[in-house]
């Protein structure tokens, strides 16, 4: 396992409630290193953070690790199956009103 992958796993497992479900895949191509992160659906909010602040910070740290190793490191966070339901913007007015009825 490479240092960037180990670093990402350590950081993510420290933040989530389900560390056993954390999976990090590493792919190298002409654009650099791509780390793909799969986590438990309940942990998505912890990794993304408010307005994406936590994810942005993790990406910044990964770029620093990459610069130390002369590589460009990017992070892709996969959305889990059934991760988020339909958003209000995706619904018609009728659907939203029907959902509000009790």
C-alpha positions as CSV (number, residue, x, y, z in Angstrom):
1,X,0.0,0.0,0.0
2,X,1.3,3.4,-0.9
3,X,1.8,6.3,1.6
4,X,-1.0,8.4,0.1
5,X,-3.5,5.5,0.3
6,X,-2.4,4.7,3.9
7,X,-2.8,8.3,4.9
8,X,-6.3,8.6,3.5
9,X,-7.4,5.3,5.2
10,X,-6.0,6.5,8.5
11,X,-7.8,9.9,8.3
12,X,-11.1,8.5,7.1
13,X,-11.2,5.7,9.6
14,X,-10.5,8.2,12.3
15,X,-13.6,10.3,11.3
16,X,-16.3,7.7,10.6
17,X,-18.5,5.5,12.8
18,X,-18.1,2.4,10.6
19,X,-14.3,2.1,9.9
20,X,-14.7,-1.5,8.9
21,X,-16.5,-0.5,5.7
22,X,-13.9,2.0,4.5
23,X,-12.4,1.0,1.1
24,X,-9.7,3.0,-0.7
25,X,-8.8,2.1,-4.3
26,X,-5.7,3.6,-5.9
27,X,-5.3,4.1,-9.7
28,X,-2.3,5.7,-11.4
29,X,-2.5,7.1,-14.9
30,X,-1.0,10.0,-17.0
31,X,-3.0,12.5,-14.9
32,X,-1.6,11.3,-11.6
33,X,-3.0,9.3,-8.7
34,X,-6.7,8.8,-8.2
35,X,-7.9,7.6,-4.8
36,X,-11.4,6.4,-4.8
37,X,-13.2,6.2,-1.5
38,X,-16.2,4.0,-0.6
39,X,-17.8,4.4,2.8
40,X,-20.9,3.5,4.8
41,X,-23.9,5.7,3.8
42,X,-24.4,6.9,7.3
43,X,-20.8,8.3,7.3
44,X,-21.2,10.4,4.1
45,X,-22.0,13.6,6.1
46,X,-19.0,13.3,8.3
47,X,-16.7,13.0,5.3
48,X,-18.3,15.7,3.1
49,X,-18.8,18.1,6.0
50,X,-20.7,21.3,6.0
51,X,-20.7,22.8,2.5
52,X,-18.0,20.3,1.6
53,X,-15.4,21.8,4.0
54,X,-14.2,18.4,5.4
55,X,-13.8,16.9,1.9
56,X,-12.0,20.0,0.7
57,X,-9.6,19.8,3.6
58,X,-8.9,16.1,3.0
59,X,-8.2,16.8,-0.7
60,X,-5.8,19.6,0.3
61,X,-3.9,17.3,2.7
62,X,-3.7,14.6,-0.1
63,X,-2.2,17.2,-2.4
64,X,0.5,18.0,0.2
65,X,1.2,14.2,0.6
66,X,1.4,14.0,-3.2
67,X,3.8,16.9,-3.6
68,X,6.1,15.3,-1.1
69,X,6.2,12.2,-3.4
70,X,6.2,14.2,-6.7
71,X,2.7,13.1,-7.7
72,X,-0.6,14.7,-8.2
73,X,-3.2,13.0,-5.9
74,X,-6.9,13.4,-6.4
75,X,-9.8,12.1,-4.4
76,X,-13.1,10.7,-5.6
77,X,-15.8,10.0,-3.1
78,X,-18.3,7.4,-4.4
79,X,-21.9,7.9,-3.3
80,X,-23.2,4.8,-1.7
81,X,-26.2,2.9,-3.3
82,X,-29.4,4.6,-2.1
83,X,-27.2,7.3,-0.6
84,X,-29.7,10.1,-0.8
85,X,-33.3,10.2,-1.6
86,X,-34.9,12.5,-4.1
87,X,-34.2,16.1,-3.5
88,X,-36.8,18.8,-3.5
89,X,-35.3,20.3,-6.7
90,X,-35.8,17.0,-8.5
91,X,-39.5,16.7,-7.5
92,X,-42.5,18.3,-9.1
93,X,-44.6,20.6,-7.1
94,X,-47.3,17.9,-6.9
95,X,-44.9,15.3,-5.6
96,X,-43.6,17.6,-3.0
97,X,-47.1,18.5,-1.8
98,X,-48.1,14.9,-1.7
99,X,-45.0,14.1,0.5
100,X,-46.0,16.8,2.9
101,X,-49.5,15.4,3.5
102,X,-49.8,13.5,6.7
